[in-house]
Amino acid sequence: MDSFAVVAEGVRKRFGATQALDGFDLTVPEATVCGLLGPNGAGKTTAVRVLTTLLRADAGRALVAGFDVADRPAEVRYRIGLAGQNPAVDEILTGRENLEMWGRLYHLDRATARRRAGELLDRFGLAGDADKRVKHYSGGMRRRLDLAAAFVLAPRVLFLDEPTTGLDPRNRNEVWQAVRDLAASGSTVLMTTQYLFEADQLAHQIAVIDSGRVIADGSPDELKSMIGGDQIDLVVRAAADLAEAARVLAAAAGAEPVADPDARRLIAPVRDRIGALTEVVGELGERGVAVEDIALRRPTLDEVFLSLTGGKPAPGAGKQGAGEQTAGKQGAGKQADGKRVAA
């Protein structure tokens, strides 16, 4: 298991009558980004809490950075970073002082902590506000500062729970680039996210969790292939041509297309993507069927998610359930009553 940064085998956790994790299995290779997706209450945050030693599992085994989270939690904490859903920064301190404090808690000398704080403030677009007290920061600025704190040591394994919630597109791109850089440098990132396009952009591996267990695991392309390959998406200019276009598309695809008469749209799966598209375009032209739009496309991650979870809403559709409370910060500290304390 040395090549895996995260290993979970048969992990179970119950909160009263709720089985939050019910045989959770996951392996995440080193130096990769893994996206953990699932509907609300599926067990995502509970899994993160178990893997980061903030919650003890009832059964099963989990290793992070090669250490058992139950038997050697201190070793795990020293090698991980964690940013929860809600920023957990000290409002009395400035942004720079917050990052220098975390550097010192990680046993960096004063000069190194100051240098690292400056690098992170610049990376996350906070250099101009570095010496303002955090109580004067906007919500987005606090989120970026909280994420910057998770990067202080470039941990071996970084856990991010919905890292870009509340960020505008520019700041989201900055976080994405920081995650990519961290993985490229050899760290492993496990992130939950409410944005399926974010997982599609960032993750080498996506694990879909539902009812406390992983129901699908693979690259974004592998998951998309599970519900079909390429499709021809065709919109005719005139509704009267829809039936004729359907016959052409059915002949090329070898299957009856799905029709949306109101949108004048036809969709059919195809194997020989370019050959089928060329055939359809040529045949429609010969029959005088005017086309408003035609394209090849693959299933989206949204379609995969809905297919796998039986149409349950995506992670960001509502608040999390009782068994999915966010907790924690970095490996050097835990969060208690809204404040972090040394582990």
N, C-alpha and C positions, 0 to 999 in steps of 0.2 A: 504493500500500500504506500510505499515511499513516494511514488509519483503522484499521489493525490494529496491536495492540500486540505480537503474536507471529505470525511467519510462518515456517513450515518447508516446504521444497520438496525432495522426493526425498532426504531425509537417510538416510544409511546408516552403520552402525557394526558392526564385527565384533570379537568377542573369540575369537581362535583359530578353532575350528570352529563357533562359535556366531554366527549373524547376529542381533544384538540389535535393530538397526533396519534395515528392508529397504524403503526408499522411504517414509519417514515424512513425511506431509503434514499441515499443520495451520495454520489461520488463526484467530486469536482477536481479536475486536473490542475496542477500547479501552473501559475502564470497565465490564467485564463479568466474570463468574466462569465459568471453564471447568473442568469436571471431566474428568479423564483417567482412564478406567476400563479394566481389562483383567485377564485371568487372570495368575497368577504367572508371571514370566519373559517377559511379553508385550513388554517394552521400555519401560515407563512411566518408571522411574527413570533409565534410560539417556537417554531423551528429555529429561528435566529436566536432567540433567547436561550434555548438549550445549547446551541452550538457556541455561544459566547459566554457560557458558564453562569448566566444570570438566572437560570432556571434549571433545576435538576429533573431529568427524565425519570419516569416511573419504571421504564424497562428499555432494553436495547443498549446500543453502544454508539458513541460518536467520538471521532478523532479529528482534531484540528491542528494543523502544522505538525502532525506526527504524535500529538499528545492526547491522551484520553481526557475529555472535558470533565468527567466525574472524578477520576483518580488524581489528575494533575492540573487542576484549574489554574493555579498560579503560573505554570509554564505556558498555558494557553493564553492567558491574559497578556503576558509580556509580548506575545508575538502577533497580537491582533489589534485592529482598530474597529470601532463601532460608532456609527452615527445613526441615531434613532430618528423617528419621524418628526419629533418636535425639538427645535434647537435648545441645547442645554448649555448656554454660555453665561458667564458672570456679568450681569448688567452694570455693576459698579466699576469694573475694570474697563480699560480701552481694548480695542481689538488687538493691538500689538501685545498688550499685557496678558490677555487671555492666551494667546499662542505661546508666548514666552513661558507662562506658567506651566502649560502642558509639556513644553520642552524640558523644563526643569523636573517635572514629575517623572519624566522618562529618563532622568539622570543625564541629560545633556548638560555640558558646562554652559555658563552664562553666555559666553560669546557665541557658541554654536547655536544655542536656543534663540538668541537674538537674530542671527543670520538666517536661520530656518524660518522664523516668523516673518522676516522681511520677504523671503522668497514666496511664501504662501500668500501673504497679503497681496503681492503683485499678481500671482497666478489667478487668484479669485477676485480680482478687480476691486480690492479694498484698500489699496495703498494710500489713496487720497483721504481716506477716513480712518486710517490706522490709529490715530491718537485721539479719536473721539470715544467717549464712554459708550458702551454698547447699549445703554438705555435710550440713546438717541438714534440708534440704528433702525432702519425699516425692517419689516419681517423678512424680506428677501435677503437683506444684508446679514441679518442674524443667521439665516440658513447657510449662507456661504461661509460665514465665519465658523459655524459648527462643523461644516464639512472640511474646512481647512484644518481644524484641530484633529480630525481623523487621519490626516495625511502627515502629521508631524514627523513620525518615525518611518514613513514608507513601510508600513507593517507587512509581514509575510502574508497575512490574510486580512482583508478589509471587508467588513459587513456594513452594507448601506441599506437602510430601511426607507424606501421611497425617497431617494436622495434629491430629486429635483422638483418635488411638490412645492408649488408656490413661486417658482422661479420663472422669469421671463425667458424667451427663446435665446437671447444672447448669453445670459447667465447659465442656462441649461447647457448650451454648447461648451462653455468653459468647464463645467463639471464633467461633461462627457469626455473632453480632451484630457482632463486630469485622470480620469478612470483609465482611459486608453494608455496614457503614459505610465501609470502605475503597473498595469499588466505587462507592458512592454519591458519594464525594468525587472520583472520576475515575480511581482506580487500577484496574489489571487484575489479576485473581488467576487463576493456573493451579494447580490442586490435584489431586494423586492422592489417592484415598481408598479404604479397604477397606469403607466403609459406603455401600451403594447408596442408602439413604434420605437420607444426608447430601448426596450429589450431587443427589438429587431436590429437596431443600429449598433448596440454595444456588445451584446452577449455572443460568446462563442457557443455557449450551451444554454438551453432553456429547459427548466424543469417545471412542469405544470402540476400543482398540488390541489387536491380536492378531497374533502372529508378526512384530512389528516394524513394522506398518503400521496406519493408521487404517482400520477397516472400516465404521464408521458415525459420523455427525457430525450433530448437530442439537439442538434443545431437548428437554427431557425429554418433553414431549407429542408432539413429532414422532417421537421414537424409539418411544414406546409405540404410536403409530399404525401403525408398520411391521409389527407382528405382529397387527394387528386393532384394531377399535374397541371400543365398549361391549359388555358381556356381561350377560346375566341369570344370576344365581347363585341357584338355588332349592333349598331343602331341604324335603322333605315330612315330615309327622309320622309317617306309617305307611309302611313299606316296600312294603306291598301297593298303594299308590297311585302308586308310581314310574312304572309303565308308562303309566298314564293321564295323569300330569303330563307325561311325555315327549312324548306325542302333542300336548298343548296347546301346549307350548313349541316343538315343531317347526313347528306351524302358524303360530305368531306370528313365529318367527325365520326361517322359510324354509330351515332346515337342521336336521339331526339333532343333538340336544344330546349333549354328552359326559356319560356317567353314571358316578357312583361309588356303586354299590349299598350298600356298607358304610356310607357316610356319608349315604345317602338323598339324594344331591345330584345336581343336573343343571345344566350350564352350556352356554349357547348364545350365539353372537354375534348382535347385533341392530343394525339401522340406525336405525330410528325408536325411539329409546330410551324416551321417555315413552309413546308410543302402544303399543309392544309390551308394556311393563310393565303398562299399564292393561288391555290385552286379556288378558294371561295371568292377572292377578289376578281379573278378572271371570269368565273362563271356568272357572277352577279353583273359584271360589265356586259357580257354577251346577252344576258336576259333583260338588260335595260333597267336594272334595279339600282336606284340612286342610294348611295350610302352616306349617311351623315358622319358616322364615326365607326372605325373598326380597329381593334387592338388585340394583341396577345397579352395575357396577364396570368400571374400565378395567384393562388389563394393567398389572402392576407393573413397575418398573425391573428387579427381579430376573428376571422372566420375559423381558424384553427381553435382558438380559445373557446368560442361558442360551441363548436362541434364536440370538443373534448369534455366540456363541463355541462353539456346538456342545456345550453342557453342561459346559464347563470350569469349575472352581471360581472363585468371586469372589476379588478381590484379597487378602482377609485370610485365606484358607483355609490358608495355610502360609507358611513362610519364603521369601524371595526367592532367585532363582538367582544363580549366580556373576556373571552380567552385569548384575545389578540391585543392586549395592551402593550404599548411601546415602553421599553425601559432601557436604560444603560447609556453608555457613551463609549469611551475607549477602553482598551485593555488595562490601562493603568488605573482606571477608576470605575466605580459603580454609581448609580444614581439612586438616591434615597430621599423621598419627600421633596422631589424637584431639585435636589442639589447633589453634586458629585462628591464622593468621598474616596479616599485612597483605598485600593483593594488590598 
